[in-house]
Amino acid sequence: MQNLVKNERLQMIIIAIATATGAQFKINPFSNDYFRIGLGVSIFLFFLLLMPHLPYVKTGILTGIVSMIVQSGDWITHVHSYTILESLQNNVAAGCYYVVFALGMSKLRRKLNELHPLMLGGYIALIDFVSNETELLLRGVFLGTNTFYFKEWLLIMVIAVVRSYFAIGLYNSIAISQMRLLHAEQEKRMEQMLNINSGLYGEAFYLKKAMDTIEGITADSYDLYRKLNEDNLKGYSQRTLGIAQQIHEVKKDSQRILAGLLKLFDSEVVVHMSLSEIMHFVVKGNQEYSEMLKKKVIIEKELAFNLNTTHYVPLLTIINNLVANAVEAIEKNGTIHIRVFEKEDDVYFIVIDSGKGIPDHKKELIFEPGYTTKYNEEGIAATGIGLSHVRDIVLSFGGSIAVASSEKACGTQFVVRLPLTSLIKEGRVDGTFNYDR
């Protein structure tokens, strides 16, 4: 708490010194030297907008005192006939300007982020005008000058408007830059989150499919146990029963893991994402992936149809895997074209690459479980979810996926068809995956 108070005091001192220094760069709009306009007010206003956490009135009082002292020193330097007391008296009005201005700004502090910039500029211009008139009135009291000239009022209002909107414009330009940086950071985090969710969704889908296989093996094991028991093969039947029980334990562990994964997707808040946003993240993520692989790949998208859907995670999993496969299929340079369109109540996602292509005799094999053409230098197969799981996710939506040769001399074309109703249907991931085995 003490550090916070010290920081506020330091900030107030910096504002006061910066304002007093800026006030030395001034113009004289009238014929006399009693009323001068400097950059100090614009600096003071800019800092108040930039630091709304500070106590405005205290900041205004401190700034007024420092400004009065600095301007009095200026008078002493150039006009030796004045005493210190006379110099301070001549600049009390200028110091009071900042107090009145800060008092007016304190009334707006809680609404700075709520008011439209044009409306805020109007309010600040009015505060500036009142503060200037207060300064002129005090100068009239101390120095006996006339403060009620219409031309002076008009000029003061024009200066107040220009000065207010200048400071607000500068402040808003900085705020917009900060918002852009924040937006870029949030988009990067969202991209990372979506990539993680996409990978987890694929793993959850794979785990659920594996659990169904385990359940079938468990049932077969128990059936074998009963038959061996009927044939009086007690030794073999007990071993078979032990294997069945172990498999059942594996299934229970898998269920707990799956439940934990599904909690990451299960939410009471239904979130929508448009197909254009999904394609944006697919293109951006795979563009970075191609750069990481030191390949020059141009990824183009053609979005002839768009909609908002709650099933953005499985869609991202499907399209992202197809495009990532296309990036890997391209040796050094190439292009990937993604088309999205609607036809006869179906939505089509077509991914076309200029890679090395897939031989005709392997086009059916690529969707088989465990099939891969990707091995590292040690000969170990890739651990991605694979096209078989991509196909199963597509089938779980009642759709279809097919592969064909590209219309060009080389390359591959994947065509994913999903019923429109399956995409617009509200829903959450609940662990129910339907697919053809």
N, C-alpha and C positions, 0 to 999 in steps of 0.2 A: 504494500500500500504506500509506504514511504517512497519507494522508487518511482511509483506511478505519479505521485505528487511532484517529485523532483523533475521528472520528465516533462510534466505539464508546465512547470515554472520555466524550465529551460526553453520549451517551445514558445511560451509567451514572450520571453526575453528576445528570442530570435526574431519573432514577428515584429516586436516593437522596434528593434534595431533596423531590420530590413525596411520597415515602413518609413522610419525617420530618414534613412539613407535615400530611399526612392523619392521622398518628398523634396529632396534637393534638386531633382531634375524637374523643373517647373516652368510654367508659362503664366503670363499676366494678361488675362482677358480684358481687364479694365485699365483705365488710364492711371490709376494709383497703384502703389505697392502694398496696399493693405490686404488685398485678396488675391492669392496666387493658387494655381492648380498644378499639382505635381503628380508623379507616379505613385506616391505613397498610398493614396486611397485605393488604387487598383491592386496594389500589392497586399494591402490590408484585407480587402474583400476576398481576394484569391485565397489567402491563407485561412480566412474564416470558413470559406466553402470547403477547403481541403481538410480542415481539422475541426469538424463540428463537435468533437468531444470536449474541447476546451471551454472554460467559463468565459463566455463572450464579453460580459460586462467588465470583469477583471482585466481581460486582455485589452479592452478598449481604454480603460483607465491607465494601465501601464504604458500602452502605446501613446496615449495623449501626453503623458508626463515626459517620456523620452523624446517625443517629437517636439514638445515645447522647449525642452532643454537644448536640443540640437539646433532648432531654428533660432533660439535666443543667442546661442554662440555665433551663429551666422551673422546676426544683426550686429553683435559686438565687434566682429572682425571687420565689417564693412562700414559701420557708422559709429565712430568713436565718441560722438556726443551723447549717446545713450548710456545710462547706468544699467547695472545688472537688473535692478528692480523694474526699470522702465522696459527693458528688453523682454523680461518674463511677462510683464503686463500686456505687451503688444502681441504675445503669442499664446496667451491663455485661451483665446477664442479658437485658435487652430487646434489646440489640445482638446478642447471641449467637443470639437467636431467628431473625433474618434469615439468619445464616450457616448454621444447621442447615436452615432452610427451603430456602435456595438449593441446599444440598448434596443434599437430597432431590429437588428439582426437576431437578437436573442428571442424575439417573438416569432421569428420564422424558422428557428433552428430545427424544430421537430418536423417541419413540413418541407424541408429542403429537397428530400427525395420524392415527395409526393406531388409537388407543384410542377406544372409544365414549365419548361425553360422560358417560354415567352411570358407566362404569368409571373414567374419568379423574377425575371428581369424587370418587369413593371413594378413589382413591390420594392425591389432593391433600389430602383431609380427614384421612387418616391421617398424612401428612407434617406438616400443620398441628398435629395433636394431639401428635405426637412433639416438634415444635418448642416448643409451649407447655409440655409437661411438662419439657423441657430448661430452659426459662426458669424454671419454678417450682422445679426442683431447684437451679439456680444461686442463685436468691434464697434458698433454704433454707440453702445453704452460706454465702452472704455475710451474710444477715440473721438466720439462725437460725429461720426460719418453718417451719411444718409443711406439707409439700406432698402429703400422701397422704390427702386427704379424698375419699371416693367421690362425694359430691355435686359437688365441684369438678371431678373427672374427667368426670363425666357432662355437666356444663354446658359444659366445654371441648370435648368431642366434638360436642355439639349446635351450638355456635358454629362449630366447624371445618367441619361439614357445610354449614351455612347459608352461611358465608362462601365456601366453595369453589364451591358450585353457583351462587352469585350472580355471582362473577367469571367462571365458565365460561359462564354464560348471557349475560352482557354481551359476552364475547368472541365467542361463537357468533353472536350477533345481528349484530355487525359483520362477521364472516366471511361470513354468509349474504347481507348487503347487498352485499359485494364480489363474491360469486359471482353474484348477480343482475345486477350491472352487467357483469361479465365475460361472462355468458351472453348478455346483450343485445348486447354488442359482437360476440361471436362469431356470433350469429344475423345481425347486420347484415352482417358480412363474408361469411358463407355465402350470404346473399341476393344480395350483389353478385357473388360468384363464380358462383352459379347463373345469374344474368342474363347474365354474360359467356359462360359455357359454352353457354347456350341460344342466344345470338346466334352464337357461333362454330360451333355444330353446324348451324344453319341455313345459314350461309355455306359450311361444308364440304359440306353436302348439295347446295347450289346449284352449287358449284365442280365436284363430281364429275359432276353432270348436264351442266354445260357442257363438261367434258372429253369426255364421250361424244359430244356434238354435234361437238366439234372433231375427234375421231377419225373420225367419219363424213365430215366435210368434207375431211379429209386423204385419206381413201380415194377420195372422188369426184374430188379434184384429181389424184391419181396416175392414176386411170382416164382422166380427160380428157387428161392428158399422153400416155399411151400411144396414144390414138386420134388425137390431133393429130400424133404422131410417125409413125404408120402412114400418115397422109394427106400426109406430106412437108411439113407446116407447121412447119418447124423453129423459126422465130422464135416462133410462138405456143406451141409445145410447151415450149421452154426457159423462157419466161415463166411458163407454168403450173407447170413443175417448181419454179421459184424460189418461187412462191406456196405450193406444197405444202410445201416445205422450211421456209418461214417459219412456216406454220401448225403444222408439227411441232415447231418450237422453242417456239412458244407453249404447245403441249401439255406439253412437258417442263418448262417453267417452272411451269405450273399443277400438274403432278405434284409438284414440289418444295414448292410452297406447301401443297398438300393434305397431303403427308406431315408437314409441320411442324404443321399444324392437328390432324391425327389423333394426334400424339404427346401433345397436351394431354389427349386422352380415353383413350388407351391406357395401361392400368395393370395390373400383375400383381395388385394388390389389388382384389378385387371389392367394390364399395360398394353397399349397398342403401338405398333410401329408400321410405317408405310413400306410398300415394296421399294420405293425410291430410296428410302433410308437404308434398307437392307442391302440394296445394290451398291449404295455409296460405301458402306463398310466392307463389302466383299471386294470391291475394286481397290479401295485404299489399302486394305490388309494384304491383298495378294500382290499389289504393286510393290509394297515394301518387301514382301517375301521374294519376289523376283530379283530385287536389288540385292537382297541378302545372298542369293545364289549367284550373284554377279551375272545376271542375264538382262538383256535389253528387251523387255516385253511390253508391248502396248496393249492395254486392256480397254476395250471400248464397250459401252453399254447402250442399248436401244430399248427404251422403256415406252412401249405403246399402250400400256395398261398399268393402272396404279390403284391400290386400295390399302386400307388400314386393317391389320390383322393382329390377333393376340398370339398367333403361332409363329412369331418371328424367330424364335430359337431353333426349332426344327428346320425352318426354311433356310436360315443362315447356315445350319449344319449341312444341308443338302448342297446348296449352291457353292458354298465356300469350299467344300471338298472337291467338287467337280472342277472349279476354277484352279484350285491348288494343284490338282492332277494335271491340268492343262499346262500350268507353269512348269511343272517338272518334266512334262513331255517335250517341251521346247528346248533345243540344245543350247543355243546362244542368243539368237534373235528371233523374234516372232510376234504374232498378234493373237489376241483372244477377244472374241466378240460374244457379248451376252445379249440375248434378245428376250424380252418379256412381252407377251401379248395375250389377249383373251379371244377364245373362239368356241362358240357353241357351249357356253357355260363351263368351259374349262380354261384354266390358266396354264400357259406354256412357258417354260424356262428352257431356253436353248443356249448351250455353251459350245462355241466353235473355236478350235485352236488350229494353228498352223504347224503343229508338231510333227513327229515322225509317223503318227497314225497307228492304228491297231489292225493287224492282219485279220482277214475274214474268219479264219478258223479259230481265232481267239475271242471273237466278239461275244460268244455265249459264256466262255470260261471266266471272263473278267468279273461276272456277278456271282461266281461261286465262292462260298466261304473259304477263307484262307488263301485265296489266289492273290498273288502279287507279282509284279515285275520289278519291284524296287528293293535292291539290296545294297548294303553299305560295303565298304572296302573289305570287311571281314566276312562278307557273305551272309550277314544277318538280315532277315527280312524286315521291312518297315512295319511300324506298330500303329499306323493310322487305322481309322475305323473301317476303311476299305469300301469298295463299291457294293459289296454284298449287303452291308449295313445301310448304305445310302439307299439301295433298292428297297430294303425292308422299311425304312422310314417313309419312303414314297408310297409303298403299298399300304402302310398304316393309315394314310390319308385317303385311301381308295384311288390312288393314281397309278401311273406307270412310268417306266424309264426305259429308253432304248438308245442304242448306240449305232451310228452309221458313219460312213466315210464322209469327210468334208467335201463340199462341192468343188473345192480346189484340188490341185494335184495331190496334195498331202494334207494330213491333219485329221482330226476326229470331231464328230458332232454328237453331243449328248442331248437328248430331247426328254425333258421331264414334263409330264402332264398331271396336273392336280385339279380335282373338281373345285369349282369356285365356291360351292357351299361349304366345303371342308375348311376353307381359309377364312371365311367370314363368320363361321360358327364360333361363338364365345366358348372359351374353355381354358382349363389349366392342365398342366402335366400331372396326372394322378396315378401314374404307374400302369395304366392300361394301354398296352401296345398290341395292336392287331396286325398281323401280317400272315402271308401265305408261306408255308414251309414245305 
